[in-house]
């Protein structure tokens, strides 16, 4: 508080002394207005003064949205619980600078410094403060070919802007899909293709965390890389559920698929629509893909279908029945033939041996008038009911046959007779 003197001399001396004393309590803000990009870091440079005989006990930074005398404060050296975003980089002598990390829009406004000393009256607040403005980076888009849809071959210019810039322009880094691609305030994209589609952003070169809004570039183009694929294979069996699929890259996506078939005279016929086609037979096929920017045909696709007989139940039953019938007939004929053969001739052997122990049996019944020499029955009262001849010989040479022509030892004759009125008896010669 300044004290006025009674006379002019004392007044001038007191005013000089008072001015010197008043100037000892002071806070200087090097910039009263500061602009910063969101997510960047900003330093509020500050210096303060006080009488040399006093000792600073606490330093405090406040924001205008709170009471600058009573707080709460964004930084207080007496408190340990303060946000890490606010860093006091000054000291307790004369430097009162504050650094704010990752600036947010909530940080916008006036920031003031206050300090206290070991004197009861030794408190001071720099009410003028330093006002902070927080802005976002922005991107402006220029299309030399005019506004509207971006197509292949067009050009686009992207310019990164920092509204905090004055006479000094900021340095920028450009990103595509989050990856850095180049530096500078403007990004030039000429003779564009589908590879230029993506999300573009820019940031301050010195603060990579300061990111602009996203500009999405979508380059449109007509169908390309149109092709035909087949399932299960290019050479398939008939009836194996063959499908042809037409695929193509386009932006916007393909709106219409058309299928064609080429005949032997290279004439093209429209055979269907849609991305999937089920052919009825083999041949040369191709598809056409179309969107608003044009159309493209696929290469000719040759499809071979292997033909085969379709066997139904009726077709299978008929030959089976016929085969069984023929088998039965053949079996019957063979059986009848074997039966006749057994009746007409005796079996033969592979060793040139005649049949051994062959028995010929007859059952003739003779009248009583027949000769007893033929029957072997001595009595006329006997009746012949059974005769048998057993041959126990092997095949012999002609000479042996002549020598044995009168030898009947190896032939056994058997007869069975009976009396007409008496029991029968057996005579063996």
WORAVEN-V38384 format. One record per residue. PSI is psi in radians with two decimals (NA if undefined). NEAR is the number of other ideal C-beta (glycine too) atoms within 12 Angstrom. Layout:
BEGIN
psi=PSI near=NEAR
psi=PSI near=NEAR
END
This chain:
BEGIN
psi=2.28 near=9
psi=2.39 near=15
psi=2.25 near=15
psi=2.44 near=15
psi=2.92 near=16
psi=-0.58 near=10
psi=3.02 near=10
psi=-0.70 near=11
psi=-0.92 near=11
psi=-0.53 near=15
psi=-0.83 near=16
psi=-0.75 near=14
psi=-0.75 near=17
psi=-0.68 near=21
psi=-0.72 near=18
psi=-0.78 near=16
psi=-0.70 near=18
psi=-0.74 near=20
psi=-0.68 near=16
psi=-0.72 near=16
psi=-0.73 near=20
psi=-0.63 near=19
psi=-0.23 near=16
psi=-0.40 near=21
psi=1.80 near=27
psi=2.60 near=25
psi=2.17 near=37
psi=2.25 near=24
psi=2.08 near=29
psi=-0.55 near=21
psi=2.12 near=21
psi=-0.35 near=22
psi=2.14 near=21
psi=2.39 near=33
psi=2.37 near=26
psi=2.59 near=39
psi=2.43 near=39
psi=2.41 near=33
psi=0.05 near=26
psi=-3.13 near=34
psi=2.50 near=29
psi=2.54 near=39
psi=2.21 near=27
psi=1.83 near=42
psi=2.38 near=24
psi=2.55 near=37
psi=2.61 near=22
psi=2.74 near=37
psi=2.65 near=26
psi=2.92 near=33
psi=2.48 near=21
psi=-0.40 near=13
psi=-0.01 near=11
psi=2.79 near=23
psi=2.28 near=16
psi=2.25 near=29
psi=-0.51 near=20
psi=2.60 near=25
psi=2.46 near=38
psi=2.43 near=41
psi=2.37 near=46
psi=2.93 near=32
psi=2.61 near=32
psi=-0.31 near=21
psi=-0.18 near=18
psi=2.99 near=21
psi=2.16 near=15
psi=-0.23 near=27
psi=-0.67 near=16
psi=-0.24 near=12
psi=-2.92 near=22
psi=2.80 near=19
psi=2.65 near=33
psi=-0.38 near=36
psi=2.35 near=38
psi=2.06 near=26
psi=-0.35 near=25
psi=-0.27 near=17
psi=2.44 near=18
psi=-0.41 near=9
psi=1.47 near=12
psi=2.73 near=22
psi=2.42 near=23
psi=-0.27 near=14
psi=-0.43 near=22
psi=2.01 near=33
psi=2.12 near=22
psi=2.02 near=32
psi=0.17 near=21
psi=-2.71 near=27
psi=-2.91 near=16
psi=0.29 near=21
psi=-1.30 near=16
psi=-0.18 near=22
psi=2.12 near=25
psi=0.50 near=41
psi=2.58 near=31
psi=2.37 near=42
psi=2.27 near=29
psi=2.14 near=35
psi=2.58 near=21
psi=1.15 near=25
psi=2.38 near=34
psi=2.87 near=25
psi=-0.46 near=16
psi=-0.29 near=16
psi=-0.11 near=37
psi=2.37 near=23
psi=-3.05 near=26
psi=2.34 near=27
psi=2.32 near=46
psi=2.63 near=38
psi=2.50 near=44
psi=2.46 near=40
psi=2.76 near=42
psi=2.66 near=27
psi=-3.05 near=25
psi=0.08 near=17
psi=2.48 near=17
psi=-0.55 near=9
psi=0.05 near=13
psi=1.18 near=21
psi=2.47 near=23
psi=2.45 near=31
psi=2.25 near=27
psi=1.61 near=33
psi=-0.45 near=19
psi=-0.80 near=21
psi=-3.13 near=29
psi=2.18 near=37
psi=2.26 near=23
psi=2.37 near=39
psi=2.27 near=25
psi=2.24 near=28
psi=2.93 near=28
psi=2.61 near=29
psi=2.56 near=39
psi=2.74 near=26
psi=2.25 near=31
psi=2.46 near=22
psi=2.26 near=27
psi=2.24 near=19
psi=1.85 near=21
psi=-0.50 near=17
psi=0.09 near=19
psi=2.91 near=12
psi=3.06 near=11
psi=-2.71 near=12
psi=2.44 near=20
psi=2.09 near=31
psi=2.92 near=29
psi=2.36 near=26
psi=-0.25 near=20
psi=2.97 near=29
psi=2.54 near=24
psi=2.39 near=35
psi=2.25 near=25
psi=2.25 near=40
psi=2.21 near=25
psi=2.32 near=38
psi=2.38 near=24
psi=1.91 near=34
psi=-0.17 near=19
psi=-0.23 near=28
psi=2.43 near=20
psi=-2.03 near=10
psi=-0.32 near=6
psi=2.13 near=9
psi=2.52 near=17
psi=2.78 near=30
psi=2.34 near=20
psi=2.72 near=36
psi=2.37 near=30
psi=2.51 near=36
psi=2.51 near=29
psi=2.12 near=24
psi=0.66 near=18
psi=-0.07 near=16
psi=2.33 near=13
psi=2.43 near=20
psi=-0.57 near=22
psi=3.07 near=20
psi=2.80 near=20
psi=2.84 near=20
psi=-0.47 near=27
psi=2.39 near=22
psi=2.13 near=33
psi=2.14 near=20
psi=1.95 near=33
psi=2.72 near=17
psi=0.99 near=16
psi=2.66 near=29
psi=-3.07 near=21
psi=-0.42 near=24
psi=-0.29 near=15
psi=-0.10 near=31
psi=2.46 near=25
psi=-3.04 near=27
psi=2.19 near=23
psi=2.40 near=37
psi=2.88 near=33
psi=2.80 near=40
psi=2.86 near=32
psi=2.37 near=35
psi=-0.63 near=25
psi=-0.24 near=18
psi=1.57 near=27
psi=-0.29 near=24
psi=-0.19 near=20
psi=1.77 near=34
psi=2.41 near=30
psi=3.12 near=37
psi=2.82 near=21
psi=2.32 near=22
psi=2.03 near=31
psi=2.17 near=19
psi=2.17 near=32
psi=1.83 near=22
psi=2.08 near=27
psi=2.65 near=28
psi=2.81 near=31
psi=3.02 near=28
psi=2.48 near=33
psi=2.79 near=24
psi=0.71 near=19
psi=2.31 near=30
psi=2.89 near=25
psi=2.36 near=34
psi=2.71 near=24
psi=2.59 near=30
psi=2.28 near=18
psi=-0.51 near=16
psi=2.98 near=16
psi=-0.49 near=20
psi=1.80 near=16
psi=2.73 near=24
psi=2.58 near=17
psi=2.43 near=19
psi=0.23 near=17
psi=0.42 near=20
psi=1.06 near=15
psi=2.36 near=30
psi=2.42 near=23
psi=2.39 near=39
psi=2.28 near=25
psi=2.25 near=37
psi=2.60 near=23
psi=2.58 near=33
psi=2.24 near=20
psi=2.70 near=29
psi=1.96 near=29
psi=2.93 near=21
psi=2.80 near=20
psi=2.32 near=32
psi=-0.49 near=22
psi=2.35 near=23
psi=2.33 near=34
psi=2.37 near=30
psi=2.45 near=35
psi=2.66 near=29
psi=2.39 near=29
psi=2.30 near=23
psi=-3.02 near=14
psi=-0.38 near=9
psi=0.25 near=8
psi=0.36 near=13
psi=2.46 near=12
psi=2.26 near=20
psi=2.40 near=18
psi=2.08 near=17
psi=-0.11 near=26
psi=3.04 near=24
psi=2.78 near=19
psi=2.80 near=20
psi=-0.42 near=27
psi=2.36 near=21
psi=2.39 near=32
psi=1.87 near=21
psi=2.57 near=32
psi=-0.39 near=17
psi=3.11 near=19
psi=3.02 near=23
psi=-2.94 near=27
psi=2.08 near=29
psi=2.72 near=41
psi=2.77 near=32
psi=2.77 near=41
psi=2.24 near=34
psi=2.40 near=35
psi=2.37 near=25
psi=-2.96 near=25
psi=-0.26 near=18
psi=-0.01 near=25
psi=-2.94 near=24
psi=2.83 near=23
psi=2.42 near=28
psi=2.58 near=27
psi=2.85 near=32
psi=2.75 near=18
psi=2.33 near=18
psi=1.99 near=29
psi=2.24 near=19
psi=2.20 near=34
psi=2.24 near=21
psi=2.12 near=25
psi=2.15 near=17
psi=2.65 near=14
psi=2.76 near=11
psi=2.41 near=11
psi=1.92 near=12
psi=2.11 near=13
psi=3.04 near=9
psi=-0.73 near=9
psi=-0.71 near=11
psi=-0.60 near=13
psi=-0.62 near=14
psi=-0.68 near=13
psi=-0.93 near=14
psi=-0.52 near=13
psi=-0.77 near=15
psi=-0.76 near=14
psi=-0.74 near=14
psi=-0.74 near=14
psi=-0.69 near=14
psi=-0.81 near=14
psi=-0.73 near=14
psi=-0.74 near=14
psi=-0.72 near=14
psi=-0.82 near=14
psi=-0.74 near=14
psi=-0.71 near=14
psi=-0.76 near=14
psi=-0.76 near=14
psi=-0.72 near=14
psi=-0.74 near=14
psi=-0.72 near=14
psi=-0.75 near=14
psi=-0.66 near=15
psi=-0.75 near=12
psi=-0.69 near=12
psi=-0.69 near=14
psi=-0.58 near=12
psi=-0.50 near=11
psi=-0.41 near=10
psi=2.71 near=11
psi=2.71 near=17
psi=2.66 near=15
psi=2.76 near=13
psi=2.85 near=12
psi=-0.14 near=6
psi=0.40 near=10
psi=0.52 near=11
psi=2.46 near=16
psi=3.02 near=19
psi=2.29 near=20
psi=2.60 near=17
psi=0.68 near=17
psi=2.38 near=22
psi=2.22 near=18
psi=2.22 near=17
psi=2.34 near=15
psi=2.76 near=17
psi=0.99 near=13
psi=2.67 near=17
psi=2.04 near=19
psi=2.63 near=26
psi=2.84 near=15
psi=-0.29 near=18
psi=-0.17 near=10
psi=2.72 near=18
psi=2.48 near=14
psi=-0.40 near=20
psi=-0.56 near=12
psi=-0.56 near=16
psi=-0.47 near=31
psi=0.19 near=27
psi=2.07 near=32
psi=-0.48 near=17
psi=2.44 near=20
psi=-0.19 near=18
psi=-0.06 near=18
psi=2.61 near=29
psi=2.16 near=28
psi=2.18 near=34
psi=-0.16 near=25
psi=2.34 near=25
psi=2.60 near=28
psi=2.47 near=25
psi=2.14 near=22
psi=2.22 near=20
psi=2.17 near=21
psi=0.98 near=16
psi=2.77 near=23
psi=2.88 near=19
psi=2.24 near=16
psi=2.84 near=17
psi=2.95 near=11
psi=-0.71 near=10
psi=-0.79 near=9
psi=-0.60 near=13
psi=-0.70 near=15
psi=-0.70 near=11
psi=-0.54 near=11
psi=0.24 near=17
psi=-0.51 near=13
psi=0.16 near=9
psi=1.98 near=13
psi=0.33 near=15
psi=-0.48 near=12
psi=0.15 near=18
psi=2.31 near=20
psi=2.16 near=20
psi=2.36 near=24
psi=2.41 near=23
psi=2.64 near=32
psi=2.13 near=26
psi=2.88 near=32
psi=2.62 near=23
psi=2.67 near=18
psi=-0.53 near=19
psi=-0.30 near=10
psi=2.94 near=12
psi=2.68 near=13
psi=2.80 near=20
psi=2.94 near=20
psi=2.24 near=20
psi=2.27 near=21
psi=2.24 near=14
psi=NA near=18
END
